[in-house]
Amino acid sequence: MESHIVIDPAVCNGRPVVRGTRITVQTVMEFLAAGDSVDDILESYPALNRDQVLACMEWASRLMVNHFQIAALA
């Protein structure tokens, strides 16, 4: 996964992107959340390959392993 996803402050304001592109992990995940398939994404973004799309999914999944707590702000 680390070979496919990079974070560079000079690219897309430091958002995680697919290496060698300006396609963010967020963009890929939004397409999937909207019901698009991996094949749909590959058709829309011919610069991507299947392994890169799967790396986006894995990256997002690993992010959710972190513990989050919602706190009320005064």
Secondary structure by P-SEA (a helix, b strand, c coil): ccccbbbbccccccccccccccccaaaaaaaaaacccaaaaaaacccccaaaaaaaaaaaaaaaccbbbbbbcc
